[in-house]
Amino acid sequence: MLRLPRRLPRLSPPSSRLISSTAPKRSDALFIHRDTPYNNPEIAFKFDAQNLKRAQEIISHYPPQYKKAATIPLLDLGQRQNKGWTSISVMNYVAELLEMPPMRVYEVATFYTMFNREPIGTNFVQVCTTTPCMLRGSTDILNTTCAHLGGLKPGETTKDGKFTVIEVECQGACSNAPMMAVNDDFYEDLTPETTKKILDAFAKGEKPKPGPQSGRKTSENSAGLTALTTKPYGPGEFCQPEFQ
C-alpha cells in the first residue's frame, strides 16, 4: 500500500516570471489634475471667432436643456485650437460655455483617450498594434518609427517638438494593416521603408498622400476586382410587373 509523506516538499518560487507585461501607469496620471506652469486654471483660453461660431452652431443642434450633449465635439474643437491637447483651461471654458459643472467635463475628458492631457508634437503619430496589425508586422512599424525619430519610446515627443509617438488599439483599418494615423490621416499597407518616407516628409513640413502606400486603391485585393463586376440593377429591374 502506497503511503503519502506527511509533508509535501516546498517548491521554490521561480527565479523569473514566465510572462512579461507593460509597466503600469500611476492612476493619478490618468484621472487627477495637478497644476503645472504650463497647465493651470490661470492660463486663459477662449475660442477664437471662427471656433466660437462653429461651437454655437454645434450647440444649436441640441435642445437648450440638453446642450451638455455637445461636450465631446466642443472639447475636440478646443483641443484642436490648443495645439492638440486638452488643458484644464480648455475644460473649464467648455463647462462655462455649456453651463454645466466643470467636474462633468473633467469626467468626459479623462474617460476618452482621444483627449490628450499633455502637450503633443506637431505631428501626432498613432501606431496601431492590435492583433490584425500585429500579424501584418506592426511591431516592425512601431520599432522603425521610434528608431527613425531618434530612439523615442512610445509616449515620448522629439526634442524639436515635431513628433509624438504612441501605441494605440484598433483604428478600424484592419484590411489595410499595418497602419498608423498621423494627425487626422491614415497611412496604410505600411513597410519599414514607406514608414520612413512618410516621417521624412512630415519632418520637412510636407504632407504625404494618405491611404494605402502599396499602390492599391482603398481596400481592393491584390487580384483586382472579383465582385460587383457587372452593371448594377436599376430601379424596378427583376421585380414583379406590379412593382415595376
VMD Tcl script that draws the C-alpha trace (Angstrom):
set ca {
  {0.00 0.00 0.00}
  {1.40 3.38 -1.08}
  {1.77 5.92 1.72}
  {1.99 9.63 1.10}
  {4.52 11.68 3.08}
  {3.15 13.72 5.93}
  {4.52 16.91 4.41}
  {4.90 17.71 0.76}
  {8.23 19.23 -0.22}
  {8.13 23.00 -0.56}
  {8.72 24.15 -4.10}
  {11.00 27.14 -4.52}
  {9.49 30.05 -6.45}
  {10.72 30.56 -9.99}
  {13.60 32.99 -10.30}
  {11.88 34.98 -13.05}
  {8.42 35.49 -14.45}
  {7.44 33.46 -17.47}
  {5.37 36.28 -18.92}
  {6.04 39.93 -19.38}
  {3.77 42.90 -19.02}
  {3.93 46.58 -19.76}
  {4.91 48.88 -16.95}
  {1.84 50.04 -15.00}
  {0.92 53.71 -15.11}
  {0.04 55.60 -11.98}
  {-3.70 56.10 -11.98}
  {-3.35 59.70 -10.86}
  {-1.60 60.49 -14.14}
  {-4.78 59.48 -15.93}
  {-7.51 60.89 -13.71}
  {-6.07 63.58 -11.43}
  {-5.06 67.09 -12.44}
  {-2.19 68.83 -10.71}
  {-1.36 72.42 -11.62}
  {1.87 72.94 -13.55}
  {3.41 76.07 -15.08}
  {2.00 75.06 -18.48}
  {-1.35 73.64 -17.34}
  {-3.27 75.54 -14.70}
  {-6.58 77.44 -14.49}
  {-4.81 80.83 -14.56}
  {-3.86 80.31 -18.22}
  {-6.64 81.92 -20.23}
  {-8.39 80.04 -23.01}
  {-11.29 81.07 -25.21}
  {-12.43 80.06 -28.65}
  {-11.33 82.37 -31.42}
  {-14.07 83.98 -33.53}
  {-14.17 81.16 -36.07}
  {-14.31 78.37 -33.49}
  {-16.84 80.24 -31.36}
  {-19.13 80.45 -34.37}
  {-18.60 76.74 -35.00}
  {-19.28 75.93 -31.32}
  {-22.52 77.90 -31.34}
  {-23.61 76.06 -34.48}
  {-22.89 72.70 -32.79}
  {-24.80 73.70 -29.65}
  {-27.78 74.72 -31.78}
  {-28.26 71.08 -32.81}
  {-29.46 70.21 -29.30}
  {-32.46 71.35 -27.24}
  {-31.42 74.00 -24.69}
  {-31.91 71.63 -21.76}
  {-29.64 69.06 -23.43}
  {-26.84 71.24 -24.74}
  {-24.41 69.37 -22.49}
  {-24.55 66.70 -25.23}
  {-22.14 68.98 -27.13}
  {-19.37 68.32 -24.59}
  {-17.35 65.94 -26.79}
  {-17.39 67.98 -30.03}
  {-16.58 71.17 -28.11}
  {-13.68 69.52 -26.28}
  {-12.39 68.32 -29.64}
  {-12.70 71.84 -31.04}
  {-10.85 73.22 -28.04}
  {-8.11 70.61 -28.29}
  {-7.53 71.48 -31.95}
  {-7.22 75.19 -31.15}
  {-4.93 74.39 -28.20}
  {-2.26 72.74 -30.38}
  {-3.57 69.21 -29.99}
  {-4.09 68.81 -26.26}
  {-6.86 69.45 -23.74}
  {-5.68 71.60 -20.85}
  {-7.61 72.31 -17.67}
  {-8.41 75.77 -19.07}
  {-9.99 74.19 -22.16}
  {-12.17 72.00 -19.93}
  {-13.21 74.92 -17.74}
  {-14.11 77.05 -20.75}
  {-16.25 74.29 -22.29}
  {-18.03 73.86 -18.95}
  {-18.71 77.61 -18.79}
  {-19.95 77.69 -22.38}
  {-22.34 74.78 -21.79}
  {-23.38 75.99 -18.32}
  {-22.53 72.73 -16.61}
  {-20.37 71.79 -13.60}
  {-16.67 71.59 -14.57}
  {-16.49 68.14 -12.97}
  {-18.85 66.77 -15.61}
  {-16.47 67.96 -18.33}
  {-13.46 66.54 -16.46}
  {-15.20 63.16 -16.38}
  {-15.54 63.15 -20.15}
  {-12.02 64.41 -20.86}
  {-10.42 61.79 -18.60}
  {-12.54 58.92 -19.93}
  {-11.86 59.23 -23.66}
  {-8.27 58.66 -24.76}
  {-8.80 60.89 -27.81}
  {-8.33 63.85 -25.47}
  {-4.63 64.37 -24.83}
  {-3.99 65.57 -21.30}
  {-0.40 66.57 -22.02}
  {1.15 68.65 -24.83}
  {1.98 66.74 -28.01}
  {4.18 67.32 -31.05}
  {3.07 68.96 -34.27}
  {2.69 65.52 -35.86}
  {0.81 63.08 -33.64}
  {1.76 59.56 -34.74}
  {-0.51 56.75 -33.54}
  {0.73 53.27 -34.48}
  {-1.86 50.51 -34.27}
  {-0.60 47.29 -32.69}
  {-3.86 45.38 -32.27}
  {-3.95 41.75 -33.47}
  {-4.64 42.24 -37.23}
  {-1.89 44.85 -37.50}
  {0.43 42.82 -35.29}
  {0.03 39.79 -37.56}
  {0.96 42.01 -40.50}
  {4.10 43.40 -38.90}
  {3.06 46.36 -36.76}
  {5.86 45.65 -34.29}
  {8.38 46.42 -37.03}
  {6.45 49.59 -37.91}
  {6.44 50.79 -34.29}
  {10.13 49.99 -33.83}
  {11.01 51.67 -37.13}
  {9.03 54.78 -36.19}
  {10.65 55.12 -32.78}
  {14.17 54.43 -34.08}
  {13.82 56.78 -37.06}
  {12.75 59.61 -34.77}
  {15.88 59.40 -32.66}
  {15.22 56.43 -30.39}
  {11.91 57.53 -28.91}
  {9.81 55.30 -26.72}
  {6.02 55.20 -27.18}
  {4.52 58.18 -25.39}
  {7.51 60.46 -25.92}
  {7.98 63.59 -28.03}
  {11.01 64.52 -30.12}
  {13.20 67.31 -28.78}
  {12.26 69.61 -31.65}
  {8.57 69.14 -30.86}
  {7.74 67.85 -34.33}
  {6.60 64.33 -33.41}
  {4.83 62.49 -30.62}
  {4.53 58.70 -30.99}
  {2.07 56.48 -29.16}
  {0.89 52.89 -29.46}
  {-2.89 52.55 -29.89}
  {-5.61 49.97 -30.22}
  {-7.64 49.26 -33.37}
  {-8.32 52.26 -35.59}
  {-10.67 50.44 -37.95}
  {-8.41 49.85 -40.95}
  {-7.72 46.15 -40.35}
  {-7.98 45.16 -44.02}
  {-5.14 47.58 -44.78}
  {-2.86 46.53 -41.94}
  {-0.35 47.52 -40.76}
  {-1.27 51.16 -40.43}
  {-0.72 54.31 -38.44}
  {-2.52 57.61 -38.12}
  {-0.69 60.92 -38.34}
  {-2.94 63.68 -37.05}
  {-6.25 63.12 -38.90}
  {-4.99 60.91 -41.74}
  {-4.49 57.15 -42.09}
  {-1.37 55.67 -43.69}
  {-1.91 52.01 -44.54}
  {-0.19 48.92 -46.01}
  {3.00 50.11 -44.38}
  {6.51 48.69 -44.60}
  {9.53 49.98 -42.68}
  {10.68 51.73 -45.86}
  {7.39 53.53 -46.56}
  {7.10 54.43 -42.88}
  {10.46 56.24 -43.03}
  {9.43 58.10 -46.19}
  {6.22 59.30 -44.53}
  {8.05 60.51 -41.43}
  {10.71 62.26 -43.53}
  {8.01 64.09 -45.49}
  {6.33 65.34 -42.31}
  {9.69 66.38 -40.90}
  {10.14 68.62 -43.98}
  {6.73 70.19 -43.46}
  {5.17 68.24 -46.32}
  {2.02 66.14 -46.20}
  {2.34 62.76 -47.93}
  {-0.68 61.27 -49.64}
  {-2.83 59.36 -47.11}
  {-4.24 55.90 -47.64}
  {-2.58 52.66 -48.82}
  {1.13 53.02 -49.51}
  {1.28 49.83 -51.59}
  {-0.27 51.29 -54.73}
  {-3.69 49.72 -54.35}
  {-6.87 51.75 -54.06}
  {-8.84 51.66 -50.83}
  {-9.08 48.01 -49.70}
  {-9.15 46.18 -53.03}
  {-7.45 42.80 -53.07}
  {-4.24 42.01 -54.97}
  {-6.13 40.03 -57.64}
  {-8.21 43.05 -58.62}
  {-11.98 43.37 -58.61}
  {-13.67 39.97 -58.14}
  {-17.18 41.06 -57.17}
  {-19.67 43.64 -58.40}
  {-18.15 43.35 -61.88}
  {-21.44 43.70 -63.79}
  {-23.78 46.61 -64.28}
  {-25.84 47.15 -61.11}
  {-29.56 46.57 -61.24}
  {-31.64 49.62 -61.96}
  {-34.84 50.62 -60.17}
  {-37.61 48.07 -60.78}
  {-35.50 45.51 -62.63}
  {-36.33 41.87 -61.91}
  {-39.42 42.90 -59.95}
  {-42.97 41.67 -60.44}
  {-44.82 43.77 -63.03}
  {-46.99 45.43 -60.38}
  {-43.84 46.68 -58.62}
  {-42.02 47.92 -61.70}
}
mol new
graphics top color blue
foreach p $ca { graphics top sphere $p radius 0.5 }
foreach p [lrange $ca 0 end-1] q [lrange $ca 1 end] { graphics top cylinder $p $q radius 0.2 }
display resetview
